[in-house]
Amino acid sequence: MKHCCAILFSWILGLGITYGQDEMTVNEGPLLSKEEAIAIALENNLGIKVSRNVREIDENNASLLNSGYLPTLSANGGGTIDRQNSEGQLANGEVRRAEGAETRRYNAGLNLNYVLFDGLGRLYDYKAFQERSAQSELEVRQTIETTLLQLFSVYYEAARLEENTSFLRSALDISKERLERARYQFEFGQNTGLDVLNAEVDVNTDSVNLLNAEQLLRNTKRDLNLILNRDLATTFQADTTVFFLPALQMEDIRSEAKVNNVRMLLAEKDILISEYNMKAARSGYLPTIGLTGSYGWNELSNNNPLAFLLQNTTTGVNGAINLTWNLFDGGQTINASRNARIVFENQQLLKKQTELEVDRDIKNAWGDYQNALYVLEVQQKNLQTNLDNFNRSRERYALGQISSVDFRVAQLNLLNAVLDRSQAKYNAKLAELLLLQVSGELLNVDF
């Protein structure tokens, strides 16, 4: 009994908040560090892969090949064969006939088209594509931030459950020791059979609690393997060490959010894109100037003796410049310009809405973070109080000064205090990560 209590005491002392010391939970499988989990997620997570593929598409759209600034060059060719019977009379009255006279015609050509000026439409479309490409990069970052929050939500849950199963296992050992002690005392007539029954019930209860915690831990590890996109049966142990960033300030968080918050940056890109789209819509009011050029080759072959020309080959180059000005297109350009203006105004309104929401999120996240730190501090004190009470109860129980029921109450109080303190620790860390995300600094800190 003393041996198990000593192990329990040492284990509980290791549950304090750490700022530099390692705190590991013994479990099956190799240690999966936070850095390793991040690296695996960045490489394997399917959501991140999809987001990066979308970014690649937007990068392709923003290239010169999709800008409209390059000319178009096309080639064409063809051939025809005519076979016919013909009859003709010469000036001297002679009649000539041609049976199955064949005429062959061949042609080939190259056509070049280039738009010199299109009312600046392609210029603003090209700029819009470039901004969309930059926006897509931000969307990849947003996906990564969301994935990392999901990752650590599950990772810290696995760490918490590892701590819980470790303590529940120690609690079960204590209950088994108490059951053995109660049986010895009953055999020597020092207690009633009721103490043995109570101890058996507590052993069964602790066994069920441990089994449930272990099953929940296995399920949680599968959830984490799913996020990491690897075999669901992969075993590992989570690092239960938690580091908190020192001296976070509300004003610093708000200042960083104004320039780094991904939602704010995406809203700014939306405004730029809608502004370019609005200018591109106005290009319909201006003329279009185009340049065309072609090179052609034609050949005629005729074996008809009645034909004037039996064979002829021609080649030639020509070029032209043309101007097209759509003076009135039924109001389509006017309507498109008006709608583009409305979209631009809506994006400005949405940006203001986003600013308000981000400010609210910062205040909420800051309040949750401060509250979580306070709860952690309270739970830490509560744990120490229950630990002291458990130690005194243990000594009194060993001396026979309290009943097994009273000892069990002290044990359960300590168990609940440890579990609550463990929950508070990870809640506080997740609250810190949420605060860092809304400030735009989540990817710039060590986890």
C-alpha positions as CSV (number, residue, x, y, z in Angstrom):
1,M,0.0,0.0,0.0
2,K,2.8,2.4,0.9
3,H,4.6,1.5,-2.3
4,C,1.5,2.4,-4.5
5,C,0.9,5.6,-2.6
6,A,4.5,6.6,-3.1
7,I,4.2,6.0,-6.9
8,L,0.9,8.0,-6.9
9,F,2.4,10.9,-5.0
10,S,5.4,11.1,-7.3
11,W,3.2,10.9,-10.4
12,I,0.9,13.7,-9.2
13,L,3.8,16.0,-8.4
14,G,4.8,15.6,-12.1
15,L,1.5,17.0,-13.2
16,G,2.4,20.6,-12.5
17,I,2.6,23.2,-15.3
18,T,6.0,22.9,-17.0
19,Y,7.9,25.6,-18.8
20,G,11.1,23.7,-19.6
21,Q,11.0,20.2,-18.2
22,D,9.8,17.2,-20.2
23,E,6.7,15.5,-19.1
24,M,6.0,12.2,-20.8
25,T,3.3,9.6,-20.3
26,V,4.4,6.0,-20.7
27,N,2.3,4.3,-23.4
28,E,2.6,1.9,-26.3
29,G,4.2,3.1,-29.5
30,P,6.9,5.7,-30.1
31,L,6.6,9.3,-29.0
32,L,4.9,11.5,-31.6
33,S,6.3,14.9,-30.9
34,K,4.3,18.0,-31.7
35,E,6.8,19.1,-34.4
36,E,6.6,15.7,-36.0
37,A,2.8,15.7,-36.0
38,I,2.9,19.2,-37.7
39,A,5.3,18.0,-40.3
40,I,3.2,14.9,-41.1
41,A,0.0,16.9,-41.3
42,L,1.6,19.5,-43.6
43,E,2.8,16.8,-45.9
44,N,-0.1,14.3,-45.8
45,N,-3.3,16.0,-44.8
46,L,-5.8,15.7,-47.6
47,G,-7.5,19.1,-47.0
48,I,-4.1,20.9,-47.3
49,K,-3.3,18.9,-50.5
50,V,-6.6,20.0,-52.0
51,S,-6.0,23.6,-51.0
52,R,-2.5,23.5,-52.6
53,N,-3.9,22.1,-55.8
54,V,-6.4,24.9,-56.0
55,R,-3.6,27.4,-55.5
56,E,-1.7,25.8,-58.3
57,I,-4.7,26.3,-60.6
58,D,-4.9,29.9,-59.7
59,E,-1.2,30.3,-60.3
60,N,-1.7,28.9,-63.8
61,N,-4.5,31.3,-64.4
62,A,-2.3,34.2,-63.3
63,S,0.5,33.3,-65.8
64,L,1.2,35.1,-69.1
65,L,-0.3,32.2,-71.0
66,N,-3.8,33.2,-69.6
67,S,-3.3,37.0,-69.9
68,G,-4.5,37.6,-73.5
69,Y,-1.3,39.4,-74.3
70,L,0.0,36.7,-76.5
71,P,-1.0,36.4,-80.2
72,T,-2.8,33.5,-81.7
73,L,-1.3,31.5,-84.6
74,S,-3.3,29.0,-86.6
75,A,-2.6,26.8,-89.6
76,N,-4.9,25.5,-92.2
77,G,-4.7,23.4,-95.3
78,G,-6.8,21.5,-97.8
79,G,-7.1,19.8,-101.1
80,T,-9.8,19.0,-103.7
81,I,-9.9,16.7,-106.7
82,D,-12.5,17.2,-109.5
83,R,-13.0,14.7,-112.3
84,Q,-15.3,15.5,-115.1
85,N,-16.0,15.0,-118.8
86,S,-15.9,18.1,-121.0
87,E,-16.4,19.0,-124.7
88,G,-15.4,22.2,-126.6
89,Q,-15.4,23.6,-130.1
90,L,-12.5,25.6,-131.4
91,A,-12.7,28.7,-133.6
92,N,-12.0,26.6,-136.7
93,G,-15.0,24.4,-135.9
94,E,-13.0,21.5,-134.6
95,V,-14.6,19.8,-131.7
96,R,-12.5,18.4,-128.8
97,R,-13.5,16.2,-126.0
98,A,-11.8,15.3,-122.7
99,E,-12.9,12.2,-120.9
100,G,-12.3,12.0,-117.1
101,A,-10.3,15.3,-117.0
102,E,-8.9,15.8,-113.5
103,T,-8.3,19.0,-111.7
104,R,-6.4,19.1,-108.4
105,R,-6.3,22.1,-106.0
106,Y,-4.1,22.4,-102.9
107,N,-3.8,25.2,-100.3
108,A,-2.1,25.9,-97.0
109,G,-1.8,29.0,-94.9
110,L,-0.8,30.5,-91.6
111,N,-3.0,33.1,-89.8
112,L,-1.7,35.4,-87.1
113,N,-4.1,37.5,-84.9
114,Y,-3.0,39.9,-82.2
115,V,-5.1,42.4,-80.2
116,L,-3.2,45.6,-79.8
117,F,-5.7,47.3,-77.6
118,D,-9.0,46.0,-76.1
119,G,-10.0,48.9,-73.9
120,L,-7.6,47.8,-71.0
121,G,-9.9,44.8,-70.3
122,R,-7.2,42.2,-70.4
123,L,-4.9,44.4,-68.3
124,Y,-7.4,44.4,-65.4
125,D,-8.3,40.8,-65.9
126,Y,-4.6,39.9,-65.6
127,K,-4.2,41.9,-62.4
128,A,-7.4,40.3,-61.0
129,F,-5.9,36.9,-61.7
130,Q,-2.7,37.8,-60.0
131,E,-4.6,39.0,-56.9
132,R,-6.6,35.8,-57.0
133,S,-3.4,33.8,-57.0
134,A,-2.2,35.8,-54.0
135,Q,-5.6,35.2,-52.4
136,S,-5.3,31.5,-53.0
137,E,-2.0,31.5,-51.1
138,L,-3.8,33.0,-48.2
139,E,-6.5,30.3,-48.4
140,V,-3.8,27.7,-48.2
141,R,-2.6,29.4,-45.0
142,Q,-6.1,29.5,-43.7
143,T,-6.5,25.8,-44.4
144,I,-3.2,25.0,-42.6
145,E,-4.3,27.1,-39.6
146,T,-7.6,25.4,-39.4
147,T,-6.0,22.0,-39.8
148,L,-3.4,22.7,-37.1
149,L,-6.1,23.7,-34.6
150,Q,-8.0,20.6,-35.4
151,L,-4.7,18.6,-35.1
152,F,-3.9,20.0,-31.7
153,S,-7.4,19.7,-30.4
154,V,-7.2,16.0,-31.0
155,Y,-3.5,15.7,-30.1
156,Y,-4.0,17.3,-26.7
157,E,-7.1,15.2,-26.1
158,A,-5.0,12.1,-26.7
159,A,-2.4,13.6,-24.2
160,R,-5.1,14.3,-21.7
161,L,-6.5,10.7,-22.0
162,E,-3.0,9.3,-21.6
163,E,-2.6,11.2,-18.4
164,N,-6.1,10.1,-17.3
165,T,-5.5,6.4,-18.0
166,S,-2.1,6.5,-16.2
167,F,-3.8,8.0,-13.1
168,L,-6.8,5.7,-13.3
169,R,-4.4,2.7,-13.5
170,S,-2.6,4.0,-10.4
171,A,-6.0,4.5,-8.7
172,L,-6.9,0.9,-9.6
173,D,-3.7,-0.4,-8.1
174,I,-4.5,1.5,-4.9
175,S,-8.0,0.0,-4.8
176,K,-6.6,-3.5,-5.3
177,E,-4.2,-2.9,-2.5
178,R,-7.1,-1.8,-0.3
179,L,-9.1,-4.9,-1.2
180,E,-6.2,-7.1,-0.3
181,R,-5.8,-5.3,3.0
182,A,-9.5,-5.6,3.7
183,R,-9.4,-9.3,3.1
184,Y,-6.5,-9.8,5.5
185,Q,-8.2,-7.7,8.1
186,F,-11.4,-9.7,7.7
187,E,-9.6,-13.0,8.0
188,F,-8.1,-11.8,11.3
189,G,-11.4,-10.4,12.5
190,Q,-10.4,-6.8,12.4
191,N,-13.3,-5.6,10.2
192,T,-16.6,-6.8,8.8
193,G,-17.3,-8.3,5.4
194,L,-18.9,-5.0,4.4
195,D,-15.4,-3.4,4.0
196,V,-14.4,-6.3,1.7
197,L,-17.6,-5.8,-0.4
198,N,-17.0,-2.0,-0.6
199,A,-13.4,-2.6,-1.7
200,E,-14.5,-5.0,-4.4
201,V,-17.1,-2.6,-5.7
202,D,-14.4,0.2,-5.9
203,V,-12.1,-2.2,-7.7
204,N,-14.8,-3.0,-10.2
205,T,-15.7,0.7,-10.6
206,D,-12.0,1.7,-11.2
207,S,-11.6,-1.2,-13.7
208,V,-14.6,0.0,-15.7
209,N,-13.4,3.6,-15.6
210,L,-9.9,2.5,-16.8
211,L,-11.4,0.4,-19.6
212,N,-13.6,3.2,-20.8
213,A,-10.7,5.7,-20.7
214,E,-8.4,3.3,-22.7
215,Q,-11.1,2.8,-25.3
216,L,-11.7,6.5,-25.7
217,L,-7.9,7.0,-26.0
218,R,-7.8,4.4,-28.8
219,N,-10.6,6.2,-30.6
220,T,-8.9,9.5,-30.2
221,K,-5.6,8.2,-31.6
222,R,-7.5,7.0,-34.7
223,D,-9.0,10.4,-35.1
224,L,-5.5,11.9,-35.0
225,N,-4.2,9.3,-37.5
226,L,-7.1,10.3,-39.8
227,I,-6.0,13.9,-39.7
228,L,-2.4,12.9,-40.4
229,N,-3.7,10.7,-43.3
230,R,-1.8,7.6,-42.2
231,D,-2.7,4.0,-41.1
232,L,-5.4,4.2,-38.5
233,A,-3.8,1.4,-36.5
234,T,-0.5,3.3,-36.1
235,T,0.4,3.5,-32.4
236,F,2.1,6.4,-30.7
237,Q,2.2,8.2,-27.5
238,A,1.5,11.9,-27.2
239,D,3.8,14.4,-25.5
240,T,2.0,15.7,-22.5
241,T,4.3,18.6,-22.0
242,V,2.5,22.0,-22.3
243,F,4.3,25.3,-22.8
244,F,2.5,28.6,-22.4
245,L,3.7,31.8,-24.1
246,P,4.7,34.4,-21.6
247,A,3.2,37.9,-21.3
248,L,0.6,38.0,-24.1
249,Q,-0.9,41.4,-24.3
250,M,-4.3,42.4,-25.6
251,E,-3.1,45.4,-27.5
252,D,-0.4,43.4,-29.2
253,I,-2.9,40.8,-30.3
254,R,-5.2,43.5,-31.8
255,S,-2.3,45.2,-33.6
256,E,-1.0,42.0,-35.0
257,A,-4.5,41.0,-36.2
258,K,-4.9,44.2,-38.2
259,V,-1.9,43.2,-40.4
260,N,-1.8,39.4,-40.1
261,N,-5.3,38.0,-39.6
262,V,-6.0,35.8,-42.6
263,R,-9.7,36.8,-42.8
264,M,-8.7,40.4,-42.9
265,L,-6.2,39.8,-45.6
266,L,-8.7,37.8,-47.7
267,A,-11.2,40.6,-47.4
268,E,-8.7,43.1,-48.7
269,K,-7.9,40.8,-51.7
270,D,-11.6,40.5,-52.4
271,I,-11.8,44.3,-52.6
272,L,-8.9,44.5,-55.0
273,I,-10.3,41.8,-57.3
274,S,-13.7,43.4,-57.4
275,E,-12.1,46.7,-58.2
276,Y,-10.2,45.2,-61.2
277,N,-13.3,43.5,-62.3
278,M,-15.2,46.8,-62.2
279,K,-12.5,48.4,-64.4
280,A,-12.5,45.5,-66.8
281,A,-16.2,45.8,-67.2
282,R,-15.8,49.4,-68.3
283,S,-13.4,48.4,-71.1
284,G,-16.5,47.7,-73.2
285,Y,-16.9,51.5,-73.7
286,L,-13.6,51.7,-75.6
287,P,-12.6,50.4,-79.1
288,T,-10.6,47.3,-79.9
289,I,-7.7,47.5,-82.2
290,G,-6.4,44.3,-83.8
291,L,-3.6,43.2,-86.1
292,T,-4.0,40.2,-88.5
293,G,-1.5,38.6,-90.9
294,S,-1.5,35.6,-93.1
295,Y,0.7,33.6,-95.4
296,G,-0.9,31.4,-98.0
297,W,0.1,28.9,-100.6
298,N,-2.1,27.6,-103.4
299,E,-1.5,25.1,-106.2
300,L,-3.7,24.2,-109.2
301,S,-3.1,21.2,-111.4
302,N,-5.3,20.5,-114.4
303,N,-4.9,17.8,-117.1
304,N,-7.9,19.0,-119.0
305,P,-6.7,19.9,-122.6
306,L,-9.6,22.2,-122.9
307,A,-8.5,24.3,-119.9
308,F,-6.7,27.6,-120.5
309,L,-4.4,27.1,-117.4
310,L,-3.0,23.6,-116.8
311,Q,-0.9,24.4,-113.6
312,N,-0.6,27.3,-111.4
313,T,1.1,28.0,-108.0
314,T,0.7,31.1,-105.9
315,T,2.1,32.2,-102.6
316,G,1.4,35.4,-100.7
317,V,1.6,37.4,-97.5
318,N,-0.9,39.9,-96.3
319,G,-1.5,41.9,-93.2
320,A,-4.2,44.2,-91.9
321,I,-5.1,46.3,-88.9
322,N,-8.6,46.8,-87.9
323,L,-10.6,48.8,-85.4
324,T,-13.8,47.8,-83.8
325,W,-15.9,50.1,-81.7
326,N,-19.1,48.8,-80.3
327,L,-21.1,52.0,-80.0
328,F,-24.1,50.3,-78.4
329,D,-24.4,46.7,-77.4
330,G,-28.0,46.8,-76.2
331,G,-26.9,48.0,-72.7
332,Q,-24.9,44.9,-71.7
333,T,-21.8,46.9,-71.0
334,I,-23.8,49.5,-68.9
335,N,-25.4,46.7,-67.0
336,A,-22.1,44.8,-66.4
337,S,-20.5,48.0,-65.1
338,R,-23.3,48.8,-62.7
339,N,-23.2,45.2,-61.3
340,A,-19.5,45.3,-60.9
341,R,-19.8,48.6,-59.0
342,I,-22.3,47.0,-56.7
343,V,-20.1,44.0,-56.1
344,F,-17.2,46.3,-55.3
345,E,-19.4,48.2,-52.7
346,N,-20.5,44.9,-51.2
347,Q,-16.9,43.8,-50.7
348,Q,-16.2,47.0,-48.9
349,L,-19.2,46.4,-46.6
350,L,-18.1,42.8,-46.1
351,K,-14.6,44.0,-45.1
352,K,-16.1,46.3,-42.4
353,Q,-18.2,43.3,-41.2
354,T,-15.1,41.2,-41.1
355,E,-13.3,43.8,-39.1
356,L,-16.1,43.8,-36.5
357,E,-16.1,40.0,-36.4
358,V,-12.4,39.8,-35.9
359,D,-12.4,42.4,-33.2
360,R,-15.2,40.4,-31.5
361,D,-13.3,37.2,-31.9
362,I,-10.2,38.7,-30.4
363,K,-12.1,39.9,-27.3
364,N,-13.8,36.6,-26.9
365,A,-10.6,34.6,-27.4
366,W,-8.8,36.9,-24.9
367,G,-11.5,36.5,-22.4
368,D,-11.6,32.7,-22.8
369,Y,-7.8,32.6,-22.5
370,Q,-7.7,34.6,-19.3
371,N,-10.5,32.6,-17.9
372,A,-8.8,29.3,-18.8
373,L,-5.5,30.4,-17.1
374,Y,-7.4,31.4,-14.0
375,V,-9.3,28.0,-13.9
376,L,-5.9,26.3,-14.4
377,E,-4.5,28.1,-11.5
378,V,-7.5,27.3,-9.3
379,Q,-7.4,23.7,-10.3
380,Q,-3.7,23.5,-9.5
381,K,-4.3,24.8,-6.0
382,N,-7.3,22.5,-5.6
383,L,-5.1,19.5,-6.7
384,Q,-2.5,20.4,-4.1
385,T,-5.2,20.7,-1.4
386,N,-6.7,17.3,-2.3
387,L,-3.2,15.8,-2.4
388,D,-2.5,16.9,1.1
389,N,-5.9,15.6,2.2
390,F,-5.2,12.3,0.5
391,N,-1.8,11.9,2.2
392,R,-3.3,12.6,5.6
393,S,-6.2,10.2,5.0
394,R,-3.7,7.6,3.8
395,E,-1.8,7.9,7.1
396,R,-4.9,7.8,9.2
397,Y,-6.3,4.8,7.2
398,A,-3.1,2.9,7.8
399,L,-3.4,3.6,11.5
400,G,-7.1,2.5,11.5
401,Q,-8.3,6.0,12.5
402,I,-10.7,6.3,9.5
403,S,-12.8,3.9,7.6
404,S,-12.3,2.6,4.1
405,V,-15.2,4.7,3.0
406,D,-13.6,7.9,4.2
407,F,-10.3,6.8,2.5
408,R,-12.2,6.2,-0.7
409,V,-13.8,9.6,-0.6
410,A,-10.3,11.2,-0.3
411,Q,-9.1,9.0,-3.2
412,L,-12.1,10.0,-5.4
413,N,-11.6,13.7,-4.5
414,L,-8.0,13.5,-5.6
415,L,-8.9,11.6,-8.7
416,N,-11.4,14.3,-9.7
417,A,-8.9,17.0,-8.9
418,V,-6.3,15.4,-11.1
419,L,-8.7,15.0,-14.0
420,D,-10.0,18.5,-13.7
421,R,-6.6,19.9,-13.5
422,S,-5.5,18.0,-16.6
423,Q,-8.6,19.2,-18.5
424,A,-7.9,22.8,-17.4
425,K,-4.3,22.5,-18.6
426,Y,-5.2,21.5,-22.2
427,N,-8.2,23.9,-22.3
428,A,-5.9,26.7,-21.5
429,K,-3.4,25.7,-24.2
430,L,-6.2,25.4,-26.8
431,A,-7.5,28.8,-25.8
432,E,-4.0,30.2,-26.3
433,L,-3.8,28.7,-29.8
434,L,-7.2,30.1,-30.7
435,L,-6.0,33.5,-29.6
436,L,-2.9,33.2,-31.7
437,Q,-4.9,32.2,-34.7
438,V,-7.2,35.2,-34.6
439,S,-4.1,37.4,-34.2
440,G,-2.5,35.8,-37.3
441,E,0.5,34.5,-35.4
442,L,-0.4,30.8,-35.1
443,L,2.2,29.7,-37.7
444,N,4.9,31.9,-36.2
445,V,5.2,30.3,-32.8
446,D,6.6,27.1,-31.4
447,F,4.0,24.6,-30.2
